Amino acid sequence: MTRNVEMIRSVKNVEMRDIVIYMNSEDFGHKTSLPCIYAYWEMKRYPKYFSVHNKIYIAAKGRVQGYVECDEFNPDGSVETLMWSSDTWMLFVNENIPCKPFRGFRYKWWTEEQERQSIK
């Protein structure tokens, strides 16, 4: 079941946060590619402070590569947890945000200024 973003924000009054997932090189190339594909990511532990339309930052090859916008979030585990369209991919051109490999997800840890410098 997809969570209702407005309900989460109004009931819990909690700020939703963007997340980071780490992919191997093969998945990274496939799940961010054009022509447009609808990609997914499964997780056993889901982020509590995340909702549809938040950013999913994708890390691979030792750094954060860019982000996509989440189209569907299914924390109940019955289907793919996160889904996105590869046409929302925004590539970071600078290597300002290093990242060691990890499993699962992490919440975004860098500042908006670091992100602006990466997109230039």
Contacts in CASP RR format, 6 or more apart in sequence:
PFRMAT RR
TARGET T0000
AUTHOR 0000-0000-0000
METHOD contacts of the structure
MODEL  1
MTRNVEMIRSVKNVEMRDIVIYMNSEDFGHKTSLPCIYAYWEMKRYPKYF
SVHNKIYIAAKGRVQGYVECDEFNPDGSVETLMWSSDTWMLFVNENIPCK
PFRGFRYKWWTEEQERQSIK
1 74 0 8 1.000
1 76 0 8 1.000
1 78 0 8 1.000
2 52 0 8 1.000
2 72 0 8 1.000
2 73 0 8 1.000
2 74 0 8 1.000
3 51 0 8 1.000
3 52 0 8 1.000
3 73 0 8 1.000
3 75 0 8 1.000
5 16 0 8 1.000
5 51 0 8 1.000
5 52 0 8 1.000
5 53 0 8 1.000
8 14 0 8 1.000
8 16 0 8 1.000
8 51 0 8 1.000
9 16 0 8 1.000
9 51 0 8 1.000
14 49 0 8 1.000
15 49 0 8 1.000
16 49 0 8 1.000
16 50 0 8 1.000
16 51 0 8 1.000
16 54 0 8 1.000
17 47 0 8 1.000
17 49 0 8 1.000
17 50 0 8 1.000
17 54 0 8 1.000
17 107 0 8 1.000
17 108 0 8 1.000
18 50 0 8 1.000
18 54 0 8 1.000
18 55 0 8 1.000
18 56 0 8 1.000
18 57 0 8 1.000
18 67 0 8 1.000
18 107 0 8 1.000
18 108 0 8 1.000
19 47 0 8 1.000
19 50 0 8 1.000
19 54 0 8 1.000
19 55 0 8 1.000
19 56 0 8 1.000
19 57 0 8 1.000
19 105 0 8 1.000
19 106 0 8 1.000
19 107 0 8 1.000
19 108 0 8 1.000
20 56 0 8 1.000
20 57 0 8 1.000
20 58 0 8 1.000
20 59 0 8 1.000
20 64 0 8 1.000
20 99 0 8 1.000
20 105 0 8 1.000
20 106 0 8 1.000
20 107 0 8 1.000
20 108 0 8 1.000
20 109 0 8 1.000
21 41 0 8 1.000
21 43 0 8 1.000
21 56 0 8 1.000
21 57 0 8 1.000
21 58 0 8 1.000
21 59 0 8 1.000
21 82 0 8 1.000
21 104 0 8 1.000
21 105 0 8 1.000
22 59 0 8 1.000
22 60 0 8 1.000
22 99 0 8 1.000
22 101 0 8 1.000
22 102 0 8 1.000
22 103 0 8 1.000
22 104 0 8 1.000
23 31 0 8 1.000
23 58 0 8 1.000
23 59 0 8 1.000
23 60 0 8 1.000
24 60 0 8 1.000
25 60 0 8 1.000
25 61 0 8 1.000
27 60 0 8 1.000
28 58 0 8 1.000
28 60 0 8 1.000
28 61 0 8 1.000
28 65 0 8 1.000
30 37 0 8 1.000
30 39 0 8 1.000
31 37 0 8 1.000
31 39 0 8 1.000
31 41 0 8 1.000
31 58 0 8 1.000
31 86 0 8 1.000
32 39 0 8 1.000
32 58 0 8 1.000
32 65 0 8 1.000
32 68 0 8 1.000
32 86 0 8 1.000
32 89 0 8 1.000
33 86 0 8 1.000
34 86 0 8 1.000
34 87 0 8 1.000
36 85 0 8 1.000
36 86 0 8 1.000
36 87 0 8 1.000
37 85 0 8 1.000
37 86 0 8 1.000
38 71 0 8 1.000
38 83 0 8 1.000
38 84 0 8 1.000
38 85 0 8 1.000
38 86 0 8 1.000
39 68 0 8 1.000
39 83 0 8 1.000
39 84 0 8 1.000
39 85 0 8 1.000
39 86 0 8 1.000
40 80 0 8 1.000
40 81 0 8 1.000
40 82 0 8 1.000
40 83 0 8 1.000
40 84 0 8 1.000
41 56 0 8 1.000
41 80 0 8 1.000
41 81 0 8 1.000
41 82 0 8 1.000
41 83 0 8 1.000
42 77 0 8 1.000
42 80 0 8 1.000
42 81 0 8 1.000
42 82 0 8 1.000
43 81 0 8 1.000
43 82 0 8 1.000
43 104 0 8 1.000
43 105 0 8 1.000
44 104 0 8 1.000
45 104 0 8 1.000
45 105 0 8 1.000
46 73 0 8 1.000
46 75 0 8 1.000
46 77 0 8 1.000
46 81 0 8 1.000
47 105 0 8 1.000
47 107 0 8 1.000
49 107 0 8 1.000
50 70 0 8 1.000
50 73 0 8 1.000
51 70 0 8 1.000
51 73 0 8 1.000
52 70 0 8 1.000
52 71 0 8 1.000
52 72 0 8 1.000
52 73 0 8 1.000
53 69 0 8 1.000
53 70 0 8 1.000
54 69 0 8 1.000
54 70 0 8 1.000
55 67 0 8 1.000
55 68 0 8 1.000
55 69 0 8 1.000
55 70 0 8 1.000
55 108 0 8 1.000
56 67 0 8 1.000
56 68 0 8 1.000
56 69 0 8 1.000
56 70 0 8 1.000
56 82 0 8 1.000
56 84 0 8 1.000
57 64 0 8 1.000
57 66 0 8 1.000
57 67 0 8 1.000
57 108 0 8 1.000
58 64 0 8 1.000
58 65 0 8 1.000
58 66 0 8 1.000
58 67 0 8 1.000
58 68 0 8 1.000
59 65 0 8 1.000
59 99 0 8 1.000
62 98 0 8 1.000
62 99 0 8 1.000
62 100 0 8 1.000
62 101 0 8 1.000
63 92 0 8 1.000
63 95 0 8 1.000
63 97 0 8 1.000
63 98 0 8 1.000
63 99 0 8 1.000
64 92 0 8 1.000
64 97 0 8 1.000
64 98 0 8 1.000
64 99 0 8 1.000
64 110 0 8 1.000
64 118 0 8 1.000
65 91 0 8 1.000
65 92 0 8 1.000
66 89 0 8 1.000
66 90 0 8 1.000
66 91 0 8 1.000
66 92 0 8 1.000
66 118 0 8 1.000
67 89 0 8 1.000
67 90 0 8 1.000
68 84 0 8 1.000
68 85 0 8 1.000
68 86 0 8 1.000
68 88 0 8 1.000
68 89 0 8 1.000
68 90 0 8 1.000
69 84 0 8 1.000
69 85 0 8 1.000
69 88 0 8 1.000
70 82 0 8 1.000
70 83 0 8 1.000
70 84 0 8 1.000
71 83 0 8 1.000
71 84 0 8 1.000
71 85 0 8 1.000
71 88 0 8 1.000
72 80 0 8 1.000
72 82 0 8 1.000
72 83 0 8 1.000
72 84 0 8 1.000
73 81 0 8 1.000
73 82 0 8 1.000
73 83 0 8 1.000
74 80 0 8 1.000
74 81 0 8 1.000
74 82 0 8 1.000
74 83 0 8 1.000
75 81 0 8 1.000
90 119 0 8 1.000
92 115 0 8 1.000
92 118 0 8 1.000
92 119 0 8 1.000
93 118 0 8 1.000
93 119 0 8 1.000
93 120 0 8 1.000
94 117 0 8 1.000
94 118 0 8 1.000
94 120 0 8 1.000
95 118 0 8 1.000
96 110 0 8 1.000
96 114 0 8 1.000
96 117 0 8 1.000
96 118 0 8 1.000
97 110 0 8 1.000
97 114 0 8 1.000
97 115 0 8 1.000
97 118 0 8 1.000
END
